[in-house]
């Protein structure tokens, strides 16, 4: 659990300092949206929402059809975050 929280904090800090390399991480993180583990899929969606770059939208829109309701919620929230620019 600590590693997950640390990862989220790291990405949030990189967003705060406007790290221009973050969009390059989107395809790698987006590939985790297909992971068999629902926690990993949900976390990937959450991270893409934190990054907040529009390049993540096509991946997230596909993941709206995830079999798990909680993952779909995370995906919807990430899409909303990106589209609202927050």
N, C-alpha and C positions, 0 to 999 in steps of 0.2 A: 504494500500500500504506500509506503514512504517513497518508493521510486516513482510511482505514478504521480503522486503529488509534486515531487521534485521536478518531474518532466514538465508538468503543466506550468509550474512556476518559472522554469527556464524559458519555455516558449513565450509566456506572458512578458517576461523581461525583454526578450529579443524583439517582441512586437513593440514594446515601449521605447526601445532605443532605435526603432525603425531599421532593423537589420534587413537589408535588401536581398539577402540570400535565402530568406524564408520561403519564398515561392518555389525555389528549387527543391524544397523538401516535400512539396505537395504530392507528386506522384508516388513517392515512397510511402508516405503516410496513408494516402488514398488506397494503396494496395492492401492495407490492413483492414479496409472495409469488407474484404472478402474472407477474412480469417474465420475459421470455424468457431472461435471463442467469442461469445457475445460481449464480454467485457472489453476485449481488444477492439472489436468493431465499434462499440460505443465510445471508447476512448479516442479512437482514430477520428470519429466524427467530431467529437468535442475539440480535439486539437486543431482540426481544420477550421472550426468556427473561431477558435482563438486567433489563429493566423489571419483569418479574415480576408483572404485574397479571393477575388472572383474566379481565379483559375481552378479553385476547388469545387465550384458549383456543378460542373458536369458529373464529377465523381459522386458528389452528395445526392444529386438528383436520381442517379441510378440506385443508390442505396436507400431511397425512400421506399423501395419495395422489399426491404429486409424482412425476413420471416419473424423477427423478434420485435415486439412492440416498444420495448425500452430503447433499442437501437434506433428504431424509426423516430422516436421522440428526440433522441440526441441529434439525429440527422436533420430533422425539421428545425430544431433550435439553431443548429450551425448554419443552415441556409438563411434563416431569419437574421442571425447576427451579421452574416456577410452582406446580405442585401440592405440591411439598415445602416451598415458602415460603423457599427459600434464595436 
